[in-house]
Amino acid sequence: MSEVHLQIPAQADFLELVRLTVYGIASKLNLAYEDIEDLKVAVSEACNQAILHAGLSGNAVSGELGIRFDARTEALAVTVKAPGVGAFLPVPAGLTEAGLPAEGSKISLGFYLMKALMDEVEVDAQHGMEVTLIKYTNINNTK
């Protein structure tokens, strides 16, 4: 298995499809149950942040999220992308040395949650918002 692409309307009603896809792909990689649950929570949070970033409400009809699953032997990388520019952006620079959002920063605890549950979290805000979550399939392969 290599890549799977999913495109959904940027609405909370469609996040269950993303969670089901995460479960299916992670199961095929034989990830532990706890790792699958962590992935589902982190990916859901990334999607929620992408919906906020796109400036869409839960009932909005316009706008889409792109979700890419890159399944490799050593890791599962899930990238959530929302086009456009929104008011909210979880920028890692607002984190303290302890990894918590700095006082007065605009980073939500959702970003901290993603960082706590995943082995790696990458944020790219060049063209819209793109969050990549990485979970290693074997703990010996981490940095």
Backbone bond lengths (Angstrom), bond angles and torsions (degrees), N, CA, C in turn:
res aa  C-N    CA-C-N  psi(-1)  N-CA   C-N-CA  omega(-1)  CA-C   N-CA-C  phi
1 M - - - 1.452 - - 1.520 107.46 -
2 S 1.319 116.46 140.46 1.454 117.96 177.62 1.528 111.31 -124.04
3 E 1.343 118.55 -81.15 1.459 119.92 -177.75 1.515 112.05 -122.09
4 V 1.321 114.52 143.34 1.454 122.67 173.83 1.524 105.82 -129.39
5 H 1.333 117.00 133.31 1.457 122.00 179.35 1.518 109.18 -114.30
6 L 1.322 115.53 138.42 1.458 122.18 178.88 1.521 106.82 -133.13
7 Q 1.313 116.10 133.27 1.454 120.82 177.33 1.520 107.19 -125.60
8 I 1.336 115.39 123.21 1.468 120.40 -176.88 1.525 109.95 -129.40
9 P 1.329 117.09 156.68 1.470 119.02 170.87 1.528 109.13 -61.77
10 A 1.316 116.41 145.49 1.468 120.82 -179.19 1.526 109.43 -78.58
11 Q 1.315 114.77 69.25 1.461 122.41 -179.90 1.522 108.40 -137.49
12 A 1.305 115.87 142.33 1.465 121.18 -178.80 1.528 112.13 -59.11
13 D 1.328 117.61 -29.08 1.471 121.19 -178.90 1.524 113.01 -60.09
14 F 1.331 118.12 -21.71 1.448 121.38 -175.36 1.534 113.36 -98.84
15 L 1.334 116.82 -0.11 1.464 119.55 -177.84 1.529 112.46 -67.41
16 E 1.324 117.51 -24.83 1.466 119.72 177.73 1.530 111.04 -62.43
17 L 1.330 117.18 -34.80 1.470 120.40 176.24 1.524 111.21 -61.91
18 V 1.321 115.94 -38.95 1.465 120.79 179.12 1.524 109.59 -66.52
19 R 1.331 117.05 -46.25 1.469 120.35 -179.70 1.534 111.35 -62.28
20 L 1.322 117.13 -39.68 1.468 120.16 177.67 1.530 111.48 -65.15
21 T 1.316 116.20 -38.91 1.463 120.12 177.86 1.527 110.67 -66.45
22 V 1.331 117.12 -42.31 1.468 121.23 176.13 1.528 109.51 -56.96
23 Y 1.326 115.90 -47.64 1.462 119.97 -178.85 1.533 111.13 -59.78
24 G 1.328 116.77 -47.12 1.461 120.49 -177.83 1.522 113.03 -61.57
25 I 1.320 116.39 -45.89 1.467 120.32 -178.43 1.528 110.72 -69.53
26 A 1.330 117.21 -44.55 1.469 120.70 -179.80 1.528 110.90 -63.64
27 S 1.325 117.60 -35.03 1.470 121.20 177.42 1.521 110.94 -64.86
28 K 1.331 116.32 -41.36 1.473 120.07 178.24 1.526 111.81 -63.20
29 L 1.336 116.81 -26.58 1.465 121.31 178.10 1.528 111.95 -87.09
30 N 1.351 115.95 1.34 1.466 122.06 -179.37 1.525 113.39 59.82
31 L 1.329 116.35 36.97 1.459 119.36 175.33 1.523 109.42 -71.68
32 A 1.306 116.19 152.03 1.459 121.84 178.07 1.528 109.62 -65.35
33 Y 1.324 116.16 152.71 1.459 121.89 -179.05 1.528 111.50 -53.97
34 E 1.337 117.01 -43.88 1.463 121.30 -179.10 1.524 111.35 -63.25
35 D 1.336 116.88 -38.93 1.464 120.74 177.99 1.528 111.18 -66.26
36 I 1.328 116.26 -38.43 1.469 120.39 178.03 1.521 110.08 -64.47
37 E 1.325 116.89 -43.40 1.468 120.21 178.98 1.529 110.69 -64.28
38 D 1.339 117.30 -41.06 1.464 120.93 176.69 1.526 110.56 -60.16
39 L 1.331 116.13 -44.12 1.464 120.77 178.45 1.519 111.54 -60.50
40 K 1.322 116.96 -44.97 1.464 120.50 -178.93 1.536 110.82 -60.72
41 V 1.310 117.03 -43.12 1.464 120.82 -179.73 1.528 110.46 -66.96
42 A 1.335 117.12 -47.25 1.469 120.73 -177.52 1.529 111.73 -65.18
43 V 1.318 117.07 -41.78 1.468 120.44 179.95 1.529 109.96 -67.64
44 S 1.315 117.34 -39.53 1.472 120.47 176.61 1.523 110.47 -60.90
45 E 1.324 116.75 -42.35 1.458 120.92 179.33 1.529 111.09 -66.38
46 A 1.330 117.53 -40.44 1.467 120.85 176.75 1.530 110.41 -61.70
47 C 1.327 117.03 -41.52 1.466 120.89 177.40 1.525 110.90 -64.59
48 N 1.327 117.21 -42.69 1.468 120.55 177.61 1.527 110.84 -59.58
49 Q 1.331 116.34 -44.21 1.462 120.21 179.56 1.532 111.05 -65.98
50 A 1.327 116.72 -36.84 1.463 120.42 178.35 1.525 110.78 -66.16
51 I 1.324 117.00 -38.44 1.473 120.72 177.10 1.529 109.39 -63.91
52 L 1.333 116.99 -44.11 1.459 120.49 176.95 1.527 111.04 -62.31
53 H 1.309 115.97 -42.56 1.460 121.37 -179.30 1.522 110.87 -61.13
54 A 1.306 116.51 -39.78 1.461 120.54 -179.81 1.530 111.19 -72.84
55 G 1.323 116.57 -7.97 1.452 120.70 177.70 1.516 113.25 73.53
56 L 1.330 115.91 28.20 1.454 119.87 -176.95 1.522 110.81 -103.08
57 S 1.312 116.17 145.45 1.463 120.24 174.55 1.520 108.76 -87.62
58 G 1.316 116.66 170.58 1.460 121.23 -179.32 1.512 113.79 -61.63
59 N 1.314 118.79 -20.16 1.458 121.42 -178.60 1.517 112.90 -107.06
60 A 1.319 117.11 7.95 1.460 119.30 -177.94 1.518 110.93 -64.65
61 V 1.299 115.73 145.59 1.461 120.26 -179.17 1.522 110.35 -100.14
62 S 1.335 117.11 -29.34 1.459 119.80 -177.25 1.525 110.56 -89.08
63 G 1.309 116.52 159.31 1.447 122.28 178.37 1.514 112.51 91.64
64 E 1.331 115.19 145.14 1.462 120.49 -179.29 1.513 110.10 -137.91
65 L 1.306 114.86 154.49 1.462 122.00 172.59 1.511 107.50 -108.35
66 G 1.314 115.37 140.24 1.457 121.16 172.68 1.518 108.32 -107.53
67 I 1.314 116.52 128.89 1.461 120.95 178.92 1.525 107.49 -122.76
68 R 1.322 116.17 124.92 1.465 121.47 179.91 1.520 108.72 -117.20
69 F 1.322 115.99 127.07 1.458 123.11 177.10 1.522 106.97 -106.26
70 D 1.318 116.63 119.41 1.464 121.73 179.11 1.520 107.33 -113.56
71 A 1.334 115.06 98.55 1.470 120.73 -176.89 1.522 109.21 -93.60
72 R 1.313 114.85 115.84 1.465 121.05 176.51 1.519 108.31 -117.94
73 T 1.308 116.70 172.26 1.461 118.89 179.42 1.513 111.82 -66.43
74 E 1.328 117.43 -32.96 1.459 119.89 -175.92 1.520 114.29 -95.04
75 A 1.343 118.13 -16.61 1.465 119.30 -175.81 1.522 111.99 -162.19
76 L 1.313 114.30 161.24 1.458 122.00 170.30 1.525 106.42 -115.93
77 A 1.330 116.04 119.86 1.459 121.27 177.59 1.522 108.01 -109.71
78 V 1.320 116.11 128.66 1.459 121.75 178.60 1.523 107.04 -119.30
79 T 1.328 115.93 122.46 1.462 121.37 179.90 1.519 109.34 -113.03
80 V 1.323 115.66 126.52 1.461 122.59 178.08 1.517 106.73 -111.09
81 K 1.341 115.63 126.41 1.458 119.64 -176.96 1.516 110.90 -129.63
82 A 1.333 114.83 133.12 1.464 122.20 174.17 1.520 107.22 -123.85
83 P 1.330 117.81 128.23 1.467 119.58 178.62 1.525 110.83 -74.72
84 G 1.312 115.83 166.81 1.454 120.10 173.96 1.506 113.02 88.95
85 V 1.308 114.75 -178.14 1.454 121.96 -178.71 1.516 108.05 -121.16
86 G 1.300 116.70 127.32 1.456 120.68 -179.89 1.512 111.10 -116.84
87 A 1.304 116.08 179.09 1.458 120.85 -177.53 1.522 112.01 -82.20
88 F 1.306 117.74 -20.37 1.459 121.48 -174.87 1.522 110.13 -112.52
89 L 1.303 116.24 134.74 1.462 119.39 175.76 1.520 108.91 -146.54
90 P 1.331 118.18 118.20 1.467 120.05 -179.25 1.527 111.41 -78.91
91 V 1.309 117.24 87.88 1.457 121.50 -176.68 1.523 109.89 -90.00
92 P 1.341 118.02 126.20 1.462 120.72 -177.88 1.527 114.03 -58.36
93 A 1.344 119.04 -23.56 1.464 121.30 -177.95 1.522 112.20 -62.14
94 G 1.329 118.92 -17.90 1.453 121.31 -179.55 1.507 113.83 -87.03
95 L 1.340 117.09 9.41 1.462 120.39 179.97 1.520 110.55 -92.28
96 T 1.315 116.69 145.99 1.463 121.70 175.73 1.528 108.58 -78.79
97 E 1.325 116.62 175.93 1.463 120.42 178.17 1.529 112.01 -60.90
98 A 1.321 116.64 -27.93 1.466 120.94 179.20 1.521 111.47 -79.22
99 G 1.355 117.13 -3.28 1.452 120.23 179.86 1.513 113.93 86.47
100 L 1.346 117.17 8.19 1.464 121.57 178.71 1.523 109.79 -95.99
101 P 1.342 117.53 153.53 1.462 118.98 176.32 1.525 110.69 -60.50
102 A 1.330 116.32 133.63 1.463 121.19 179.32 1.526 109.33 -67.98
103 E 1.332 115.58 149.00 1.464 119.87 179.98 1.520 109.58 -59.02
104 G 1.319 116.24 129.90 1.459 121.37 -179.83 1.514 114.38 84.33
105 S 1.333 117.89 -3.13 1.467 118.99 179.31 1.518 109.52 -77.13
106 K 1.325 116.21 161.10 1.461 120.62 -179.09 1.521 111.49 -92.91
107 I 1.302 117.68 12.17 1.457 121.48 179.86 1.520 109.16 -80.39
108 S 1.303 116.06 130.60 1.458 119.02 178.63 1.521 109.40 -83.71
109 L 1.308 115.92 165.05 1.461 119.74 175.17 1.522 110.70 -67.20
110 G 1.331 117.82 -16.00 1.466 121.31 176.65 1.515 111.79 -59.49
111 F 1.326 116.72 -39.36 1.463 119.71 178.35 1.523 110.18 -66.79
112 Y 1.329 116.58 -41.42 1.459 121.23 177.72 1.530 109.92 -61.28
113 L 1.322 116.69 -40.43 1.459 121.67 178.36 1.523 110.97 -62.15
114 M 1.331 116.83 -46.07 1.470 120.41 178.00 1.528 110.13 -59.25
115 K 1.322 116.03 -44.22 1.465 121.30 -178.63 1.529 111.14 -64.20
116 A 1.325 116.72 -36.32 1.466 120.90 -179.17 1.528 111.95 -73.06
117 L 1.317 117.75 -32.44 1.461 121.25 -175.21 1.528 114.10 -88.82
118 M 1.318 117.67 -23.91 1.461 121.15 -175.29 1.522 111.34 -105.35
119 D 1.325 115.31 159.59 1.461 120.07 176.34 1.528 110.56 -74.69
120 E 1.335 116.88 -35.05 1.463 121.94 177.59 1.523 108.99 -144.43
121 V 1.333 116.09 145.83 1.462 122.57 174.55 1.521 107.13 -134.38
122 E 1.328 116.45 126.96 1.459 121.64 178.53 1.519 108.20 -122.40
123 V 1.343 116.53 135.92 1.459 121.59 178.48 1.521 108.27 -120.87
124 D 1.338 116.15 130.66 1.458 122.25 176.84 1.525 107.41 -127.32
125 A 1.325 116.34 122.48 1.458 120.12 -178.08 1.521 111.79 -116.35
126 Q 1.316 118.12 23.66 1.461 120.93 -178.54 1.524 112.42 -65.41
127 H 1.329 117.54 -49.50 1.474 122.02 -178.67 1.519 107.73 -130.99
128 G 1.320 116.28 85.48 1.451 119.69 -174.28 1.512 109.03 87.48
129 M 1.304 116.60 -151.43 1.461 121.21 178.96 1.512 108.77 -123.45
130 E 1.323 116.15 131.43 1.453 120.91 178.43 1.524 108.40 -135.92
131 V 1.325 115.99 122.43 1.459 121.82 178.42 1.520 107.73 -118.78
132 T 1.325 116.68 126.74 1.458 121.49 176.95 1.519 108.62 -112.71
133 L 1.326 114.98 125.21 1.461 123.03 179.42 1.519 108.26 -110.14
134 I 1.324 117.35 131.02 1.461 121.05 -178.24 1.514 110.01 -123.36
135 K 1.323 114.94 129.23 1.471 122.10 175.85 1.529 105.94 -124.30
136 Y 1.325 116.20 120.53 1.462 120.41 178.76 1.518 110.48 -75.09
137 T 1.321 116.19 141.66 1.452 120.84 -179.47 1.525 111.61 -82.04
138 N 1.317 116.45 -18.35 1.458 121.58 178.23 1.515 107.25 -136.04
139 I 1.313 117.22 122.00 1.471 121.91 -175.17 1.527 112.08 -57.67
140 N 1.324 118.90 -24.91 1.463 121.68 -179.97 1.517 112.42 -72.11
141 N 1.329 118.02 -12.53 1.447 121.19 -179.02 1.517 113.43 -91.32
142 T 1.333 118.33 -1.99 1.460 119.99 -179.22 1.503 111.21 -74.58
143 K 1.326 115.95 165.11 1.471 120.94 -179.05 1.501 111.09 -66.64
